[in-house]
Amino acid sequence: MTSDYMLGIDTGGTYTDAVIYSEEHGIVAKAKSLTTRHDLSIGISGALESVLSESAIDPTSIGLVSLSTTLATNALVEGQGGRAGLIMIGFGPEDLKRDGLADALGNDPVLFIAGGHDVHGNETPFDAAALEAALPELSANVSSFAIAGYFAVRNPAHEQRARDIIRRHSGLPVTCSHELSSKLGGPRRALTTLLNARLVAMIDRLIGSAERYLLDRGIYAPLMVVRGDGALISAGEARLRPIETILSGPAASLVGARHLTGLDDAVVSDIGGTTTDVAVMEAGQPRLDQDGAVVGGYRTMVEAVAMRTFGLGGDSEVRFDDRGLAAKIALGPRRLVPLSLAAALHGTAITDVLERQLRAPHLGRHDGRFAVRTGVPDHLAAGLQPQEAALFQKIGTVPLPLDQLISFTQQKATLDRLVARGLVHICGLTPSDAMHVLGRQGQWNREAAELGMLLAIRQKDGAGQPIAKSAEVLSQLIVDRLTRQSAEVILSAALAEDGLADVEPAKSVLIDRALRRQSGIARFSLSLDRPLIGLGASAGVYYPAIAEMLASDFAVPEDADVANAVGAVVGQVRSSVAVTVTSPEEGLFIITGGGDSERVADEEKALVAARHRATGLARARAEASGAIDVVLLLKEEHDAPEIEGRRKLVEARVTATATGRPRTARS
């Protein structure tokens, strides 16, 4: 690259990381700052100010800025996001039952409108009047819209008309399904579009926060964002298609893992505050999931690394099952704000309450738990039910203990809905607190962690005994549970890659015996066929025990804590476009995808036109995302059986992929 320095940023659920990197010197400086979800600019500016200070470079010498994030992934795993209105054109209510669309929709509104097209792009009349009549009420109760039209990938005209109407009447962000995928499968495309719409505001705030800081510091370099397959896209493209940033952080971590370790074949496991992300790397490249990324239990149409994301991290909720003779510990999938972190931010507002609860003669049902607003803009709280709005008003920016917030059982479910909307955080006991008690982490408030553990050990198991003898013993039990669950999720991902997705390590007696090294006449053992690379700020304290349990070699690179940020600046821009040619009747060939439908009478001319359209659009999109020195790769798939001795083209799919290095301020 012609510019000396590149700036990599990774905004995770707990920390925002930053690195200054150059091709000549590698990592020049690195820094961390707490991610401030209520105002992302605080965490971003904190990390960037620190890394600029440490590097002592002139900010104007930075030629490229690249951003990766786990915010979209975390939001989907935790069931969070803005309220979106789904517009289904040409579909019926029965289509909600497919591909998990009804579950994903939840209580968000859906409107069915007449219209859509057939497989060849021919239309059914679009009912614009019905959409316009419904918009006043819909617009008042959502923060964004998602539009999915029947066979919109073959003809997007009705989605585009609906988009223009919604923008004219509401001014709210709108996502069209044809903008996200060229693959058939309406309900799953609608699901992907719905999730995209929910993420628009979150990613817009993130990119806007980064852009404002860069402008204030005189950094005029292009801003890129890591996509879920590890490629880079421009910030403008990421704003339009934030769904493509799901698995952005994990994808960047894979690129970073390869760069930091030099290992070509490995299982890469990245533990963060909210999730553990596991993927397989072969020949220096991450495996891609051609069927679409699965996040939060939903299979999307986003091509991304074949990453399995599990709700397990340092900030996972600690849950106790006291129904057996011995209490059992489970972690996640929900993220809590650790008590140690809450006290570091809010001081005695946390510790005074924990001490009061410890002085009480009996353990309260909600002891050790607090609620605090996330600080998202007020308009994202649109559509709250009266009981939700009433409870939300009681919660402020200083954590409020749940024993003072919740007066009756039904309010707990109401609070959970506020958490799911991303409006409220719950503070409580996590593995990060256990690590503070054990002295293996020390960046936050150890006193609050100890008080939380002392409260927790007041719980009784089925035999009427405390669940642990001391705060230290319970902390070790929690860490041991994290080690075991981490081994299980790594195995789950590895088995799925081996075609054994139906094997559940957590329920397998044989895997349990192997992991526990249980003796017997028949001995069981298992290991990975390649090294385990541990990434994340806490990788060094967790992964030695995890690798030992898996009987595998492991590597935790020196800069494992900023692997995502490193991956963000060493990636490339890549854009793919698919164009389809179908032949509904003899002598007629229809070109769809990447623009308006086109009819041609000759097969070879249709294929030539499809190639030209695909390559031209792929190059244009790559260059729009800041790529230079673009290289094109063309791939074709033909479905052309012989019928009565003659070849008959049913469908041809032409895919063009344009790859190039990102443009810098001086290139």
N, C-alpha and C positions, 0 to 999 in steps of 0.2 A: 504494500500500500504506500502511497506517496505521502501520507501524513504520518507524523511520528507516533502519535498516541491515540489509543482508543479507550473509551470509557464503557464498561459493562455494568449494568444494574440488574439486580434480581430482587423483586418485591415479593416476599413470602408472607405466610400467615402471621409469623412472629417477628422475623427480622427482614430488613432491607439491606442487601449487600451491595458493595461497589468495589470495582477493581479498575486500576489504570494499567493498561497493557500495551506493549509494543512488540512488534515482530522481532526486533533486535534484542530486547532485554527481557521479554516475557512479562511476568507480573511485576510491575514497578511498585505498586502500593495496593493495599486492600483495607476495607473498613466495614463496620456493621453499625446499624442503628435499628431500634425497635420500629417495626411497622406500625404506623398510627392510622388505623382504619377510619377513624372519624375525620382525619385530614391527612391524606397520604403525602402531601407535600412536606409535612414535618419530618416524617421518617426518611423520605428521599433526600431532603436537604441536609439532614443530619449525617447520613452516610456519605453523601458527596462532598460536603465540607470537610469531613474527616479525611477522606481519601485524597482530596486535592491538597490539603495541608501536609499530609504525610509524604506525598510525592514531590511537593514543592515545584510543580511544573506550572507553566503559564496556561491558564484555561483556554486561551485562544489557539494553543497548539494541538488541541483535541480535534481530530478530523472525523470521528465517527462515534456515535453513542448508540448502544444497543441494549434493549430492555427485555428481560424475561420475567415471568410472574407465575405464581401458583394461585393467585386470587380467584381466577375463574374456576380452576380445578377444585379449590377448597369450597367455593360457593356451591358447586354442583354436588360435591360429596356431602356437604352439610345441609343440602336442601334449601339453600338461600338464593336470593336474587330479587329483583324488582317484580312487581305484579304486571303481567303482560296480558294483552287481549289477543286471542288467537282468531284469525279470520280464515275460515276454510271455504274455498271456492270450488264448487262441484263435488264436494264430499258430503257424506251424511253422518249422523250420530254414531252409526255402527262402526265407522272407521276409527273412532276414538279407542276402540277395544284392541286395536292392533299396535304392536311394537311398544307397549307401555305408555302410549300417548295419554290415556285417561289418568294414569297414576301421576305422570309428570305434570299434567294440567292442574290437578288438585282443585282448588277453589277459584282459580283464575277463570275469567269469562271466555266463552267461545261463541262465535257467530257463524252459522252456516249460510252461505250465499250461493245462489244458482250461477252456473258458469263453468269454466274449465274447458279442456280440450281433449281430443283423443290422441292415440299413440302417434298419429301422423301430423298433429298440430291443428286439426280442424276444430272449430269452436262450437260450444254451446252458449247461447246468449247470456251475457253477464248482467246481473241485477244490481246495477249501481244504486238505484233508488233505495233498496233495502239496506245497503251499507250506510248511505247518508242518513237515513232515518234513525239508525241505531247509534250513530257516532256520538251525539251529545251526551248520552248516559254513559257509554263505554269510556269515553275520553276522560270523564271525571273520576274514574275508578281504577285507572291503570297508569303506569309510567312509560309504557312502550307497547308497540304492536308487532305481531308476527303474522305473515300472510303465507298461506300455502294453497296453491292452485292445482287442480287435477291436471297431470301431465304438463306442468309448467316448464319442465326442462325441455319439452319439445316446442312449446310456444308460451313465452312469459307475458304475453300482452295483458291478460286479466290481472295478474299480480301487479304489473306496473300501473294499470288504471286504478286499482284499489289503493296502491301506495300513494299515488298523486292525490286521490280524494282524502285519504287520512291526513296527509301532511297539510293539505289546504284547510281542513276543518280543525285539526288539533295541534299541529306543530310538534307532535311527539315523535320520537325515533321510531322508524319502521324497518323491519327486516323482511325481505322476500326470499322464499325458499330457493328460487332458481339462482340467486346470488351465492348460495352456499355450496350447492352440489349439483352435478349434472347427472347423477344416478337416478334411476327409477326407484319407486317405493315411496308413495305419497305420505303415508302416516309417519314413517321414520324421518322423512324430510321435514314434515311438519313439526315433529318432536325436536329436531335439530334447530329449526327456525325459532321455536318457542324458547328453547334454552338460550339461543343467541340473543333474543330480545331481552331476556331477563338480565343479561350480562352487560348490555350496552352502557348503562349509566356507570357501572363499576369500572369498566375499562376506560371509559371516557374520562372519569375522574383521575385515574392513574396516569394516563398519557398527558392529560392537561397539567397535572402536578409536575411531571417531569419537564414538560415544555416550558412552563413558567420559570422553573428554577434555572434551566439552561439559559434562557433568555436573560434572566437577571444576572447571571455570572458571565455573560458575554461569550457563551459557547454556541456558535452558530452551525454546528455540525449536523448532518442528517441524523434523525432519530429513527431507528429501526426497532422492530419487535420480533421476538422469536415465536415462530409458529409451532404447532404441536408435533410437526414432523422434523423439527430442528432447523428448518429453513428460516430465513429472515424475510419480513415484509415491512413495508413502510408504516409509520404510525397512522397515516390516514386510512390505509387498508385495514389495519387492526381495529380502528374505530368502527368501521362499517361491519366487520365480521369478527367480533370478539370471540365467538365460539371457536375460531381457529387458534385461539391462544389457550384453550384447554390443553393441559399437558405441556404448556410452553416451558414452565420451569423444569419439569422432568426431562423434556427433550434437550433443553440447554445443558442439563446436568450430564446427560450421556455424551454430548459433544465435548463437554469439559472433562469428563472422566477419561475419555480416550486421549485427550490432549495432555492431561496431567500425569497419567500412568504409563502411557505408551502400550497398554494392553489391547490387543485386537479382539480377544475372545474373553468374555467375562459376564457374570451376572452382576448388574449394577443395582444397588438398593440405596435410595436416598431418603433418609428420615428427616422430616421437618417437624414443625410444631403440630400440624394438623394431620398430615398424611405420611404414609410410607409408599414410595413409588418404586416398583421393581420392573426391570426390563432386561432383555438379553442382547448382548452385543456380539456380532460375528464378523470376522474379517474387517474390523474397525468401523463397522456400520451398525446402527441400531436396526433391529427388525421392525418393519412397519406393519400396522394392522390394516390390511386392505379392506376389511369389512367395516371399518369405522371404529373410532375410539370408544371404549366403554368407561364412563365416569359416573360415579354416583348410582350405579346400577342400570344406567340407560346406555344403549348402544346408539351412538350418533352416526352421522354421515361424514364426520370429519376424519380425513386420513391423517393419522398421527403415528408416533412410535407405538409399538405393541407393548404398551405400558399398563401394568396392573396397578391401580391406585386403591389403597386401603386406608380406611379411617383410623389410622394408628400413628401416633407421634408423641413427642415429648409433652405436648399439652393436651393429650387425650383425657377425657373424663374417666375418673376411676370409679368403678361401680362394684358394690359388694353384694353378693348373694349369700344371705345368712340362713337359708332354709335347710341346709344340710348340717351334719354334725360339725364339719369344719367349714368355715366361711370360704367362699371362692371369690377371686378377684377377676374382673373383666375390664378391658380398656377400650374406649372409643365407642362408636365412631365419631361422637361429637367432640369438638374442641372446646375447652374451657380456658378462661384466662387463669393461669396458675395463681394461687394465693400469694406465692413469693413475688410474682410480677405485679399483682394488684397492689400489694403493700409497698413495693418499690415506687409505684406511681402515686399512691394515695395515702401512704403512711399510716397514721393511727386510725384512720377511718376503717381500716381492715383489722389491725392488731387489737384495738380496743374492743371491737365486737367479738373477736375470737376469744379474748380473755373473759369477757362477760359470759359467753356461752359455756366456757369451761367451768366457771364458778357455779353454774346452775346445777342442781342436784341430779338431773337426768338429761340425757341426750335428747335434743329437740329434733324433730323430723327434718328441718331445713337448716340445721346447724352447719356452719362452714361453707355456706353458699351465699352469693351476692348477685345482684343484677345491676347492670350499668348500661346506659345507652351507648350504641356504637358511634353516634355522632353523624350518621348519614344525613343528607339534606331532608328537610321536612316533606318535600313533595313525594319522596319515596315511601312515605307512610300512608299514601292514598289508599282508600278502600278498606280501612280498618273497621271491624265491627264495633258497636258501642262498648261492649265489655273489653275489647282489646284496646280501644282508644283510652278508656278510663284507666286501665292498668298502666298503659304506656305513659300517661301523664304523671303517674306517681314516681316513675323511674327517672333519675337525673344523670348527670355526668360524674357524680361521685357514687361509688358502689353502695347499694342499699341492701342490707341483709334480708334474705328471703323470709326470716321469721317475723320481720316487720312489714313485709310487702304482701305476703299471702295469708289471707284470713280463712279461706275455705278451699276445699280440695279442687273444685272446678277451676280456680284461678291458676293452678299449676299448668293445666292444659292450655289456658289462654297465654301464659308466659311462654310456653314452648312454641306457640305459633308466632309470637313476636321474635323469638330467637331465629326461627326458620325464615322469617322475612328479612333477617339481617339487621333488625332494628335494635336488638338487645344482645349483650354478651352475658353469659353466666360465669362468675368467678368461683373456682372450687379446686379441689385436690387433684393433682396431676402427677405423672412420673417426673416432671421437672422439679416439683416440690420434693419428691423422694430423693432426687439427686442432690438437692440442697441440704437436706437433713443428713445425708451420708457424706457430705463434704466433697462430692465429685463435680458439682457445679457451684458457683458462688457469685454469679453476676447480679442476683436479685436479693430479696429479703429472706434470710434463713429463718428468722424468728417466726414469721407468719407461716412458713412451711411446717415448722415444728408444732406450732399451735394447731394447725389443721390436722396433723397426724395424731396429736393427743386427743383431739375431738373424735377422730375416726376410730381409735382403738377402744372407745367407750361402747362401740357396737358389740353385741353379743352374737355368738354363733348358735347353732341348733342345740348345743350342749349347755348353753347358758354361760359360756366363758367369753371373755374379751377376744376379739378376732386376732389380736397380737399382744405380746407382752410389753412392748415398748414402741416408741415412735421409730426407732432405728430398725427394729425387727419388721414392722409393717412397711417401712420404706424399702427394705431389701426384698420383701415379698412382691412389692409393686414392680421393682426393677426386674426381678426374676420373671414376673409375668410378662413384662415388655419384651424380654429376651425370648421367651417361649412364643409369644404371639408373632414376633418379628420373624422367627425361624419358620413358623407356620405359613406366613404370608409369602415369604421367599420361596418356600417349597410349593405353595399353591401356584405361584406364577411359573415356576420351572416346570411343574407337571402339566400345566395348561399348554405351555410351549411344546411339550412332548406329546400332546394329543390326549392327555388324561385330565381334562378339565373337570370331569365328574368325581375325581378323587378329592375328598376334603381332608386335609391333614389334621385339622382340629378334631375330626370325628373318627380317624383311623386308629384302631388299636395297635396295628403293626408299626405305624409311624410313631405313635406315642412311645412304644417300647424302644424303638431305635433312638429317638431323641433323648430318652431318659437313661440310655445304656442299661436297660433292665436285663439282668442275668436270667438264664434259663437254658434248658437243653437245646432249644433252638434260639440262636442269637440273631438279632437283626441290627443292621447298620445301614447308614446311607450317607451320601456326600454329593456334592456338586461336581460336575466334570470339568469345571473351569473355576478360576478364582472368583471370589466375591469382592466387589469394590464397594466400600462403604462411603457414602457421601452425607453431607449435612454438618451443621455446627456441632452436634453431639455425637457424630459418628465415632470419634475416638473413644468415647466412654461406653458406647453400646456394642459396637460391632466385634471387638475381640471375643466377647462371650457368645455372640450370635454365631460367629464363624466356628468357634469351638463346638457349639451344639450341633452344627451342620458338618463337622469334621472336614472343613474345607479351608484351603489357603485363602488369605484375604489381603487386601490392600486398602489402606486409608491414606490417600495422598496428603501431603503437607498442607495443601490448600483446599482440602475437602470441604471446608466451611464456605468457600465461595466458588465452588465448581460451576454452579449455575451462571454466575456472572461472567466467569471465564468463557463458558460455552457460548454465551450471548455475543461475544465479540470475535469468535473465531469461526462463526458459521457463514453460510452463503445464502444468497437470494435464490429462490426456486419457485417457478410458477408452472402449473400444469393446466391444460385446457383440453376437454374432450368434445369432439364433434361426431355426430351419428348420421349415418346414411341408411335409410330404410327404403324398401321397395314394396309398396302396398299392391301394385298391379304391374303387369307386363309393360315395360317401356317407361315407367315412372319411378324416379328416384328423388327422395325428399331429404334435404340436408337440414338437420336441426342441431341446436346447441351453439352457444357463443354468439347469438344474434337471431335475427328473424329467420323463419323457415324459408327454404329456397327449393324450387322444383326444377329438376333437370331430366332430360329425356335419355341421356347416355350414362351408363354406369361409370366408365373410366373418367368422364368429365366430372361426374359427381364426386368421385374419390379425390380427383385433383383439387377440386374446389374445397372439399373438406380439409385436405392437408394444408392448403393455403390459408384457410380460415383459422385452423388450429394453431399453426406455427406463428402466424401473424399476431394472433391475440395473445398467445403465450409470451412471445417476445415483448409485446407492448405492456403486458401486465408486469413482467419482470423488470422492465425498464422504468415503469411507473413506481415500482417499489425500490428503485435506486440501484438496479443492477447495471454493471458495465462488463465488457468482454463476455457477452452472452453466448452460450453454447446451446444448440438445440438438439433434442433427441426426439425422434418420431417412432411411435409404436402403433401397430394396427392389429385389430382382431376382427376376423370375418366369419360370419355365420352364413355359409353358402353351400347347402347340401345339393346333391344331385337328385333331381326329380325327373323321372322318366328319361334318364340318360342325359339330361341337360342341367348345367349348373344354374342354380337360382339363388341370387343374393337376397337373404332375408334381412340382415343387418350388418353394418360395418361400423366399428368404433375406432376413430382415429384420435390418438392422444399425443399431444405435443408437450414436451417439458423443456423449459428454458431455464438455464442455470448461469449465474454470474456472481462475481464478487461485489460486495456493496460499494457504492460510490462514497467517497469521503469528501470532506470539505475542500480538499486540494486536488482531487483527481478529476 
